[in-house]
Amino acid sequence: MKTLRETACGQTVKVSKLTGSGPVKRRIMDMGITKGVEVFVRKVAPLGDPVEVTVRGYELSIRKADAEMICVE
């Protein structure tokens, strides 16, 4: 299963599953990243942290560790 961190720039993917638990998972969901939502990867910083994405019409920066918890298809 591919994660958001492995997704290349310029790709649009659909969230299939959120791994992780407790407050971290809750925070990701509060940012609008839930199962079935489409995420467009705008750019990835040179060292891979953070990842800039567009979700539900707004721009968001996600840490590498958080992006690994988001499974996409």
Secondary structure, DSSP 8 states (H G I E B T S, - for coil): -EEGGG--TT-EEEEEEE---HHHHHHHHHTT--TT-EEEEEEE-TTS-SEEEEETTEEEEE-HHHHTTEEE-
